[in-house]
Each structure stands twice: as structure tokens, then as C-alpha cells.
Amino acid sequence: MKTIATTFDENKARAIVAACQQRIEVEPDDTANRLQLAWCLLTWAFYQSGQESGASPRKTASLKKCRDPHDVTAQGSQVMLFHGLRQALIVAELSTNPNEHLEVSNLINLATLFGNTNIVEKSYRENDLILSEIVWDMRHNLDKV
């Protein structure tokens, strides 16, 4: 049986995440870009989860001290997964493309399949809260007119 060497290039992933985040700043309605970011964060979160589960408690504690609170990719696998799911749910709200809705569904199903139901549910709750705030702001601004 042939052994396949697998690697995950964190520098390349970090560059993709940074590029996607910069593009979101310029074009927040670019759903294809948001899906790319969601998939990148999901993949990285799964990789990071394996790294975290194999790390010694001492190494894990030292990693937590070094994390940049503003860098999603430095917060650990659960935070990366949460932010990836948030991007997917934003796509579900913005997009009218059925293929993108299928990708969102696949991403959420994959996260759930790997036992992350709690993070998926948390993402849905936060999404609902954000949408409620947007609707409230819209209604409040209409009342001013």
C-alpha cells in the first residue's frame, strides 16, 4: 500500500485568510470570497484540532499565551470553525445562488459530522442575533424618516 504524505501549509492558509478578509472589507457582498474563507477556516480548524489533541498540556498552555486576540487563526480550532461557519451563514443570507447554498449546507454538515454540533448551533444563534439587530436598525431608521 502506498503511503501518501500529507501536509498543511499554515503560511499559505494564513495568506488565503488574510486575502479573503481584505476582500471582504472592500466587497462585503462577495459570497464566493466568503465561501473560500469559510472552507479555508474549516479545513484549518480540522487540522488545528488534530494538532491540539496531540499536543502536551504544557505546549497547549504556552500556545494560548502567545495568541493574538484579533487574529482568528491564532485562537484555536473551535474559534476558527466558528468564524468559518459564520461566513457560511452570511453567504446563506446574501446569496441567491443555489450552488452556494449547497456549499453552505455541505460545510455545516461536515462540521456537524465531525462532532461540532455545539459550535454549529452557536453560529446559528449568533447569526440570528445579528439578523435581529439588522432588522431592528432598519425599522428604527425607517421610523426616523
C-alpha positions as protocol buffer text, in pm:
chain_id: "A"
residue {
  index: 1
  type: MET
  ca { x: 0 y: 0 z: 0 }
}
residue {
  index: 2
  type: LYS
  ca { x: 131 y: 339 z: -98 }
}
residue {
  index: 3
  type: THR
  ca { x: 171 y: 598 z: 177 }
}
residue {
  index: 4
  type: ILE
  ca { x: 61 y: 948 z: 88 }
}
residue {
  index: 5
  type: ALA
  ca { x: 242 y: 1229 z: 262 }
}
residue {
  index: 6
  type: THR
  ca { x: 1 y: 1497 z: 370 }
}
residue {
  index: 7
  type: THR
  ca { x: 96 y: 1843 z: 478 }
}
residue {
  index: 8
  type: PHE
  ca { x: -90 y: 2153 z: 570 }
}
residue {
  index: 9
  type: ASP
  ca { x: 85 y: 2479 z: 488 }
}
residue {
  index: 10
  type: GLU
  ca { x: -19 y: 2723 z: 760 }
}
residue {
  index: 11
  type: ASN
  ca { x: 159 y: 3012 z: 589 }
}
residue {
  index: 12
  type: LYS
  ca { x: -35 y: 2955 z: 268 }
}
residue {
  index: 13
  type: ALA
  ca { x: -361 y: 2921 z: 463 }
}
residue {
  index: 14
  type: ARG
  ca { x: -282 y: 3238 z: 660 }
}
residue {
  index: 15
  type: ALA
  ca { x: -224 y: 3424 z: 331 }
}
residue {
  index: 16
  type: ILE
  ca { x: -557 y: 3299 z: 191 }
}
residue {
  index: 17
  type: VAL
  ca { x: -743 y: 3401 z: 507 }
}
residue {
  index: 18
  type: ALA
  ca { x: -580 y: 3746 z: 505 }
}
residue {
  index: 19
  type: ALA
  ca { x: -659 y: 3799 z: 135 }
}
residue {
  index: 20
  type: CYS
  ca { x: -1021 y: 3691 z: 185 }
}
residue {
  index: 21
  type: GLN
  ca { x: -1062 y: 3918 z: 487 }
}
residue {
  index: 22
  type: GLN
  ca { x: -917 y: 4213 z: 295 }
}
residue {
  index: 23
  type: ARG
  ca { x: -1154 y: 4148 z: 6 }
}
residue {
  index: 24
  type: ILE
  ca { x: -1450 y: 4135 z: 248 }
}
residue {
  index: 25
  type: GLU
  ca { x: -1353 y: 4485 z: 364 }
}
residue {
  index: 26
  type: VAL
  ca { x: -1380 y: 4607 z: 4 }
}
residue {
  index: 27
  type: GLU
  ca { x: -1664 y: 4385 z: -122 }
}
residue {
  index: 28
  type: PRO
  ca { x: -1870 y: 4256 z: 171 }
}
residue {
  index: 29
  type: ASP
  ca { x: -2128 y: 4102 z: -63 }
}
residue {
  index: 30
  type: ASP
  ca { x: -1876 y: 3881 z: -248 }
}
residue {
  index: 31
  type: THR
  ca { x: -2025 y: 3548 z: -146 }
}
residue {
  index: 32
  type: ALA
  ca { x: -1773 y: 3338 z: -341 }
}
residue {
  index: 33
  type: ASN
  ca { x: -1494 y: 3500 z: -142 }
}
residue {
  index: 34
  type: ARG
  ca { x: -1679 y: 3439 z: 185 }
}
residue {
  index: 35
  type: LEU
  ca { x: -1721 y: 3072 z: 92 }
}
residue {
  index: 36
  type: GLN
  ca { x: -1350 y: 3046 z: 16 }
}
residue {
  index: 37
  type: LEU
  ca { x: -1278 y: 3193 z: 359 }
}
residue {
  index: 38
  type: ALA
  ca { x: -1527 y: 2957 z: 525 }
}
residue {
  index: 39
  type: TRP
  ca { x: -1374 y: 2649 z: 363 }
}
residue {
  index: 40
  type: CYS
  ca { x: -1021 y: 2763 z: 443 }
}
residue {
  index: 41
  type: LEU
  ca { x: -1110 y: 2820 z: 809 }
}
residue {
  index: 42
  type: LEU
  ca { x: -1296 y: 2488 z: 828 }
}
residue {
  index: 43
  type: THR
  ca { x: -1002 y: 2295 z: 683 }
}
residue {
  index: 44
  type: TRP
  ca { x: -755 y: 2475 z: 906 }
}
residue {
  index: 45
  type: ALA
  ca { x: -977 y: 2419 z: 1210 }
}
residue {
  index: 46
  type: PHE
  ca { x: -984 y: 2044 z: 1145 }
}
residue {
  index: 47
  type: TYR
  ca { x: -606 y: 2038 z: 1102 }
}
residue {
  index: 48
  type: GLN
  ca { x: -554 y: 2252 z: 1413 }
}
residue {
  index: 49
  type: SER
  ca { x: -788 y: 2029 z: 1613 }
}
residue {
  index: 50
  type: GLY
  ca { x: -562 y: 1734 z: 1539 }
}
residue {
  index: 51
  type: GLN
  ca { x: -259 y: 1937 z: 1643 }
}
residue {
  index: 52
  type: GLU
  ca { x: -428 y: 2043 z: 1966 }
}
residue {
  index: 53
  type: SER
  ca { x: -537 y: 1690 z: 2054 }
}
residue {
  index: 54
  type: GLY
  ca { x: -182 y: 1561 z: 2008 }
}
residue {
  index: 55
  type: ALA
  ca { x: -11 y: 1846 z: 2196 }
}
residue {
  index: 56
  type: SER
  ca { x: 109 y: 1811 z: 2551 }
}
residue {
  index: 57
  type: PRO
  ca { x: -78 y: 2018 z: 2813 }
}
residue {
  index: 58
  type: ARG
  ca { x: 234 y: 2234 z: 2864 }
}
residue {
  index: 59
  type: LYS
  ca { x: 264 y: 2311 z: 2492 }
}
residue {
  index: 60
  type: THR
  ca { x: -109 y: 2387 z: 2468 }
}
residue {
  index: 61
  type: ALA
  ca { x: -85 y: 2630 z: 2762 }
}
residue {
  index: 62
  type: SER
  ca { x: 213 y: 2809 z: 2607 }
}
residue {
  index: 63
  type: LEU
  ca { x: 31 y: 2837 z: 2273 }
}
residue {
  index: 64
  type: LYS
  ca { x: -267 y: 3001 z: 2442 }
}
residue {
  index: 65
  type: LYS
  ca { x: -42 y: 3269 z: 2597 }
}
residue {
  index: 66
  type: CYS
  ca { x: 102 y: 3364 z: 2256 }
}
residue {
  index: 67
  type: ARG
  ca { x: -227 y: 3407 z: 2073 }
}
residue {
  index: 68
  type: ASP
  ca { x: -321 y: 3738 z: 1919 }
}
residue {
  index: 69
  type: PRO
  ca { x: -678 y: 3818 z: 2031 }
}
residue {
  index: 70
  type: HIS
  ca { x: -750 y: 3989 z: 1696 }
}
residue {
  index: 71
  type: ASP
  ca { x: -626 y: 3702 z: 1478 }
}
residue {
  index: 72
  type: VAL
  ca { x: -897 y: 3440 z: 1426 }
}
residue {
  index: 73
  type: THR
  ca { x: -640 y: 3186 z: 1307 }
}
residue {
  index: 74
  type: ALA
  ca { x: -443 y: 3220 z: 1631 }
}
residue {
  index: 75
  type: GLN
  ca { x: -738 y: 3142 z: 1858 }
}
residue {
  index: 76
  type: GLY
  ca { x: -753 y: 2767 z: 1812 }
}
residue {
  index: 77
  type: SER
  ca { x: -963 y: 2523 z: 1616 }
}
residue {
  index: 78
  type: GLN
  ca { x: -1301 y: 2597 z: 1773 }
}
residue {
  index: 79
  type: VAL
  ca { x: -1276 y: 2972 z: 1712 }
}
residue {
  index: 80
  type: MET
  ca { x: -1162 y: 2915 z: 1354 }
}
residue {
  index: 81
  type: LEU
  ca { x: -1450 y: 2675 z: 1295 }
}
residue {
  index: 82
  type: PHE
  ca { x: -1698 y: 2920 z: 1449 }
}
residue {
  index: 83
  type: HIS
  ca { x: -1580 y: 3205 z: 1225 }
}
residue {
  index: 84
  type: GLY
  ca { x: -1584 y: 2980 z: 919 }
}
residue {
  index: 85
  type: LEU
  ca { x: -1943 y: 2881 z: 997 }
}
residue {
  index: 86
  type: ARG
  ca { x: -2037 y: 3248 z: 1047 }
}
residue {
  index: 87
  type: GLN
  ca { x: -1904 y: 3326 z: 699 }
}
residue {
  index: 88
  type: ALA
  ca { x: -2105 y: 3035 z: 558 }
}
residue {
  index: 89
  type: LEU
  ca { x: -2424 y: 3156 z: 726 }
}
residue {
  index: 90
  type: ILE
  ca { x: -2366 y: 3507 z: 591 }
}
residue {
  index: 91
  type: VAL
  ca { x: -2345 y: 3353 z: 242 }
}
residue {
  index: 92
  type: ALA
  ca { x: -2673 y: 3171 z: 310 }
}
residue {
  index: 93
  type: GLU
  ca { x: -2835 y: 3508 z: 384 }
}
residue {
  index: 94
  type: LEU
  ca { x: -2677 y: 3708 z: 100 }
}
residue {
  index: 95
  type: SER
  ca { x: -2669 y: 3463 z: -188 }
}
residue {
  index: 96
  type: THR
  ca { x: -2944 y: 3365 z: -428 }
}
residue {
  index: 97
  type: ASN
  ca { x: -2717 y: 3108 z: -596 }
}
residue {
  index: 98
  type: PRO
  ca { x: -2838 y: 2750 z: -526 }
}
residue {
  index: 99
  type: ASN
  ca { x: -2483 y: 2615 z: -569 }
}
residue {
  index: 100
  type: GLU
  ca { x: -2359 y: 2843 z: -293 }
}
residue {
  index: 101
  type: HIS
  ca { x: -2646 y: 2734 z: -70 }
}
residue {
  index: 102
  type: LEU
  ca { x: -2543 y: 2373 z: -136 }
}
residue {
  index: 103
  type: GLU
  ca { x: -2184 y: 2455 z: -38 }
}
residue {
  index: 104
  type: VAL
  ca { x: -2307 y: 2618 z: 284 }
}
residue {
  index: 105
  type: SER
  ca { x: -2511 y: 2309 z: 360 }
}
residue {
  index: 106
  type: ASN
  ca { x: -2212 y: 2083 z: 289 }
}
residue {
  index: 107
  type: LEU
  ca { x: -1987 y: 2291 z: 512 }
}
residue {
  index: 108
  type: ILE
  ca { x: -2236 y: 2284 z: 801 }
}
residue {
  index: 109
  type: ASN
  ca { x: -2300 y: 1911 z: 755 }
}
residue {
  index: 110
  type: LEU
  ca { x: -1928 y: 1839 z: 757 }
}
residue {
  index: 111
  type: ALA
  ca { x: -1876 y: 2039 z: 1075 }
}
residue {
  index: 112
  type: THR
  ca { x: -2168 y: 1854 z: 1237 }
}
residue {
  index: 113
  type: LEU
  ca { x: -2043 y: 1516 z: 1114 }
}
residue {
  index: 114
  type: PHE
  ca { x: -1712 y: 1577 z: 1290 }
}
residue {
  index: 115
  type: GLY
  ca { x: -1892 y: 1631 z: 1621 }
}
residue {
  index: 116
  type: ASN
  ca { x: -1908 y: 2009 z: 1631 }
}
residue {
  index: 117
  type: THR
  ca { x: -2283 y: 2041 z: 1682 }
}
residue {
  index: 118
  type: ASN
  ca { x: -2236 y: 2286 z: 1968 }
}
residue {
  index: 119
  type: ILE
  ca { x: -2030 y: 2523 z: 1754 }
}
residue {
  index: 120
  type: VAL
  ca { x: -2277 y: 2492 z: 1465 }
}
residue {
  index: 121
  type: GLU
  ca { x: -2565 y: 2578 z: 1700 }
}
residue {
  index: 122
  type: LYS
  ca { x: -2367 y: 2869 z: 1847 }
}
residue {
  index: 123
  type: SER
  ca { x: -2306 y: 3000 z: 1494 }
}
residue {
  index: 124
  type: TYR
  ca { x: -2678 y: 2983 z: 1414 }
}
residue {
  index: 125
  type: ARG
  ca { x: -2764 y: 3166 z: 1739 }
}
residue {
  index: 126
  type: GLU
  ca { x: -2514 y: 3443 z: 1667 }
}
residue {
  index: 127
  type: ASN
  ca { x: -2638 y: 3470 z: 1310 }
}
residue {
  index: 128
  type: ASP
  ca { x: -2997 y: 3504 z: 1435 }
}
residue {
  index: 129
  type: LEU
  ca { x: -2888 y: 3774 z: 1680 }
}
residue {
  index: 130
  type: ILE
  ca { x: -2704 y: 3969 z: 1412 }
}
residue {
  index: 131
  type: LEU
  ca { x: -3003 y: 3947 z: 1176 }
}
residue {
  index: 132
  type: SER
  ca { x: -3236 y: 4063 z: 1454 }
}
residue {
  index: 133
  type: GLU
  ca { x: -3012 y: 4364 z: 1518 }
}
residue {
  index: 134
  type: ILE
  ca { x: -3004 y: 4449 z: 1148 }
}
residue {
  index: 135
  type: VAL
  ca { x: -3384 y: 4430 z: 1123 }
}
residue {
  index: 136
  type: TRP
  ca { x: -3421 y: 4642 z: 1437 }
}
residue {
  index: 137
  type: ASP
  ca { x: -3180 y: 4903 z: 1297 }
}
residue {
  index: 138
  type: MET
  ca { x: -3367 y: 4909 z: 967 }
}
residue {
  index: 139
  type: ARG
  ca { x: -3702 y: 4957 z: 1138 }
}
residue {
  index: 140
  type: HIS
  ca { x: -3560 y: 5215 z: 1376 }
}
residue {
  index: 141
  type: ASN
  ca { x: -3416 y: 5413 z: 1084 }
}
residue {
  index: 142
  type: LEU
  ca { x: -3748 y: 5394 z: 898 }
}
residue {
  index: 143
  type: ASP
  ca { x: -3925 y: 5541 z: 1200 }
}
residue {
  index: 144
  type: LYS
  ca { x: -3696 y: 5844 z: 1177 }
}
residue {
  index: 145
  type: VAL
  ca { x: -3799 y: 5916 z: 818 }
}
